[in-house]
Amino acid sequence: MLNAVLLFHINGYTIRFSETFLITTQHYFTIEVIKYRIFNKLFE
């Protein structure tokens, strides 16, 4: 799950369609990381 998000983030950063796309990608990545951390804490 996290690997797919990382690949999406890297691809978005490399392609650089526009600043808006980059910002959206980074926000998506940040949200996924936060959800991933919360999920891990719940099931530790």
Contact map, one row per residue, 1 for C-alpha under 8 A:
11111000000000000000000000000000000000000000
11111100000000000000000000000001100100000000
11111110000000000000000000000000000000000000
11111111000000000000000000000000000000000000
11111111100000000000000000001001000000000000
01111111110000000000000000001000000000000000
00111111111000000000000000000000000000000000
00011111111100000000000010000000000000000000
00001111111110000000000011001000000000000000
00000111111111000000000000000000000000000000
00000011111111100000000000000000000000000000
00000001111111111000110010000000000000000000
00000000111111110000010010000000000000000000
00000000011111110000000000000000000000000000
00000000001111111000000000000000000000000000
00000000000111111110110000000000000000000000
00000000000100111110110000000000000000000000
00000000000000011111110000000000000000000000
00000000000000011111111000000000000000000000
00000000000000000111111100000000000000000000
00000000000100011111111110000000000000000000
00000000000110011111111111000000000000000000
00000000000000000011111111100000000000000000
00000000000000000001111111110000000000000000
00000001100110000000111111111000000000000000
00000000100000000000011111111100000000000000
00000000000000000000001111111110000000000000
00000000000000000000000111111111000000000000
00001100100000000000000011111111100000000000
00000000000000000000000001111111110000000000
00000000000000000000000000111111111000000000
01001000000000000000000000011111111100000000
01000000000000000000000000001111111110000000
00000000000000000000000000000111111111000000
00000000000000000000000000000011111111100000
01000000000000000000000000000001111111110000
00000000000000000000000000000000111111111000
00000000000000000000000000000000011111111100
00000000000000000000000000000000001111111110
00000000000000000000000000000000000111111111
00000000000000000000000000000000000011111111
00000000000000000000000000000000000001111111
00000000000000000000000000000000000000111111
00000000000000000000000000000000000000011111
